[in-house]
């Protein structure tokens, strides 16, 4: 896990965010990892980018277990940073799927936990698969290693409860998996009485990241100015919901 401390102009305890990049469970997209982390650091949050286990070598619940452990590690402050009262999660695509599983406290039928799983205080999901039944069978079968009986259990939209955290969602109308999944998850959150904000932008493919034209690694150089405003909207949402209250600019 790589830490990106909040910018030095911010003093005292600060909120923290677990960053889960996308990559179809085959790789980790740098523009949804380092790219997000540098943005979050700039608005006063400690960001921690996790390279969770991939399905090329592992199977569920390995990536979910890794995310839970990372969330607990951030809260314990063993990293030496001054973390405040709020620890959230942000994820894109596959990383957004994991963020949704964390937010809903998902536990697989095959797991035996000693207690309730750790959950984030807030969640930001970008074009995330929230309902695996809205995806074609082939990629789902690969992700689940053929265990299609876990399709419902690994669909965050089907695991929402009263303890699910407030969530910011965004996708684009040109993204076949992202658009319907964002709508489905937002609707389910609303129906459950969970605070939710949803943004659907008209243009942009799947996997845009910040969409600000800055490249990280081999991806992320797309520049769609209007869609890129999602980050500004997200920052405003974090403030409005009180998740930036630990932040004090020096």
C-alpha positions in Angstrom: 0.0 0.0 0.0 1.3 3.4 -0.9 0.5 6.5 1.2 0.0 10.0 -0.1 -0.2 12.4 2.9 -2.5 15.4 2.8 -0.8 18.4 1.4 1.4 20.2 3.9 -0.8 23.3 4.0 -3.4 21.2 6.0 -2.7 20.9 9.7 -3.9 18.5 12.4 -5.9 15.3 12.0 -7.2 14.7 8.5 -9.7 12.3 7.0 -8.3 9.4 5.1 -9.3 7.5 2.0 -8.6 4.0 0.8 -8.0 4.2 -2.9 -9.0 1.1 -5.0 -8.0 1.5 -8.7 -9.8 -0.3 -11.5 -8.4 -2.7 -14.1 -11.0 -5.4 -14.6 -9.3 -7.5 -11.8 -6.5 -8.0 -14.2 -4.2 -5.1 -13.4 -4.2 -1.8 -11.4 -4.8 1.4 -13.3 -2.4 4.1 -12.2 -4.6 6.9 -13.2 -7.3 5.6 -10.8 -4.7 5.0 -8.1 -1.9 7.6 -8.1 -4.1 10.0 -10.0 -6.9 9.9 -7.5 -4.4 9.9 -4.5 -2.7 13.1 -5.7 -6.0 14.8 -6.1 -7.3 13.7 -2.7 -4.0 14.8 -1.1 -4.5 18.2 -2.6 -7.9 18.7 -1.0 -6.6 17.7 2.4 -7.1 14.0 2.8 -4.6 11.2 3.4 -4.8 8.8 0.6 -3.7 5.1 0.6 -3.5 3.3 -2.7 -4.0 -0.5 -2.3 -2.8 -3.0 -4.9 -5.4 -5.6 -4.0 -5.0 -9.3 -5.2 -6.0 -9.8 -8.8 -8.1 -12.6 -10.3 -5.2 -13.6 -12.5 -3.7 -15.3 -9.5 -6.3 -15.3 -6.8 -10.0 -15.8 -6.2 -12.7 -14.3 -4.0 -12.7 -13.4 -1.1 -9.0 -12.6 -1.4 -9.4 -9.1 -2.8 -12.2 -8.3 -0.3 -10.1 -9.6 2.6 -7.2 -7.4 1.5 -9.5 -4.3 1.4 -10.9 -5.0 4.9 -7.4 -5.4 6.3 -6.3 -2.2 4.6 -9.2 -0.2 6.1 -8.4 -1.5 9.6 -4.7 -0.7 9.1 -5.5 2.9 8.1 -7.7 3.4 11.2 -5.0 2.0 13.5 -2.7 4.8 12.3 0.3 2.4 12.3 1.5 4.4 9.2 2.3 7.4 11.4 -0.1 9.8 9.8 -2.6 11.8 11.9 -5.9 10.3 10.7 -9.1 12.0 11.9 -12.6 10.6 12.6 -13.5 9.7 9.0 -12.0 7.0 6.8 -13.6 6.5 3.5 -13.1 4.5 0.3 -12.9 5.5 -3.4 -12.9 3.0 -6.2 -13.3 2.9 -10.0 -14.6 0.0 -12.0 -13.3 -3.2 -10.4 -12.1 -1.1 -7.5 -15.5 0.5 -7.3 -17.0 -3.0 -7.0 -14.8 -3.7 -4.0 -15.6 -0.3 -2.5 -19.3 -1.2 -2.8 -18.7 -4.5 -1.1 -16.9 -2.7 1.7 -19.6 -0.1 2.1 -22.4 -2.8 2.3 -20.4 -5.0 4.7 -20.6 -7.9 2.4 -19.7 -11.3 3.8 -19.7 -14.3 1.5 -21.5 -17.5 2.4 -18.2 -19.3 2.4 -16.6 -16.9 4.9 -16.6 -17.3 8.7 -15.6 -14.0 10.3 -15.1 -13.4 14.1 -17.2 -10.3 14.0 -18.8 -7.7 11.6 -16.5 -6.7 8.8 -15.0 -3.1 8.9 -16.9 -0.5 6.9 -15.9 2.9 5.5 -17.5 6.1 6.8 -18.2 7.2 3.2 -17.8 5.8 -0.3 -17.1 7.3 -3.8 -17.8 4.9 -6.6 -16.9 5.7 -10.2 -18.6 3.6 -13.0 -18.6 0.6 -10.6 -20.3 -2.8 -11.1 -22.9 -2.7 -8.4 -25.1 -5.5 -9.7 -23.3 -8.4 -11.4 -26.6 -9.4 -13.0 -26.3 -6.3 -15.1 -23.0 -7.5 -16.6 -22.6 -10.2 -19.4 -22.1 -13.7 -18.1 -18.6 -14.2 -19.5 -16.7 -11.5 -17.5 -18.6 -12.4 -14.4 -17.8 -16.0 -14.7 -14.1 -15.1 -15.0 -14.2 -12.8 -12.0 -16.0 -15.5 -9.9 -13.8 -18.3 -11.2 -16.9 -20.1 -12.4 -18.7 -19.8 -9.1 -21.8 -18.2 -10.5 -23.7 -19.0 -7.3 -21.9 -16.0 -5.7 -23.2 -13.6 -8.3 -25.8 -12.2 -6.0 -23.7 -12.2 -2.8 -21.0 -10.2 -4.7 -23.5 -7.6 -5.9 -23.4 -4.6 -3.6 -26.8 -3.4 -4.7 -28.3 -6.6 -3.2 -26.5 -6.2 0.2 -27.5 -2.7 1.2 -28.6 -2.3 4.8 -29.1 0.4 7.4 -25.4 0.6 8.1 -24.4 1.2 4.5 -22.5 4.5 4.3 -23.3 7.7 2.4 -22.2 7.4 -1.2 -21.2 9.6 -4.1 -21.7 7.9 -7.5 -20.8 8.9 -11.0 -20.7 7.5 -14.5 -21.3 8.5 -18.1 -24.2 7.9 -20.5 -21.7 6.4 -23.0 -20.5 3.7 -20.6 -22.6 0.6 -21.0 -21.6 -1.1 -17.7 -21.2 2.0 -15.7 -24.4 3.9 -16.5 -27.0 1.2 -15.6 -25.0 0.0 -12.5 -24.8 3.6 -11.1 -28.5 4.1 -11.6 -29.4 0.8 -9.9 -27.1 1.4 -6.9 -28.3 5.0 -6.5 -31.9 3.8 -6.6 -31.4 1.1 -4.1 -29.5 3.4 -1.7 -32.3 6.0 -2.0 -35.0 3.3 -1.3 -33.0 2.2 1.8 -32.8 5.8 3.1 -29.0 6.0 2.6 -27.6 9.5 1.7 -26.6 9.3 -2.0 -25.5 11.8 -4.7 -25.5 10.6 -8.3 -23.9 12.3 -11.4 -24.4 11.0 -14.9 -22.3 12.9 -17.5 -23.2 12.8 -21.2 -19.7 12.0 -22.6 -16.9 9.6 -21.9 -15.9 6.0 -22.1 -15.5 3.5 -19.3 -12.3 4.0 -17.2 -11.9 7.7 -17.5 -10.5 8.4 -14.0 -10.2 12.1 -13.4 -10.7 12.9 -17.1 -8.5 15.9 -16.7 -5.9 15.0 -19.4 -3.1 14.1 -17.0 -1.6 10.7 -17.7 -0.4 8.3 -15.0 1.3 5.1 -16.3 -0.2 3.9 -19.5 -3.7 5.3 -19.0 -5.6 8.4 -17.9 -4.8 10.9 -20.6 -8.4 11.5 -21.6 -9.5 15.1 -21.3 -13.2 15.8 -21.2 -13.6 19.1 -19.3 -17.3 18.8 -18.4 -17.0 15.2 -17.2 -13.8 16.1 -15.3 -16.0 18.3 -13.1 -17.0 15.2 -11.2 -14.0 15.7 -8.9 -15.2 19.2 -8.0 -18.7 17.9 -7.4 -17.3 15.1 -5.2 -15.2 17.5 -3.1 -18.3 19.7 -2.6 -20.3 16.6 -1.5 -17.6 15.5 0.9 -17.8 19.0 2.5 -21.6 19.1 2.6 -21.8 15.7 4.2 -19.2 16.7 6.9 -16.5 14.3 5.8 -13.9 17.1 5.5 -14.5 18.5 9.0 -11.2 17.1 10.2 -9.4 19.3 7.6 -8.0 22.6 8.8 -6.0 24.6 6.3 -2.9 26.3 7.7 
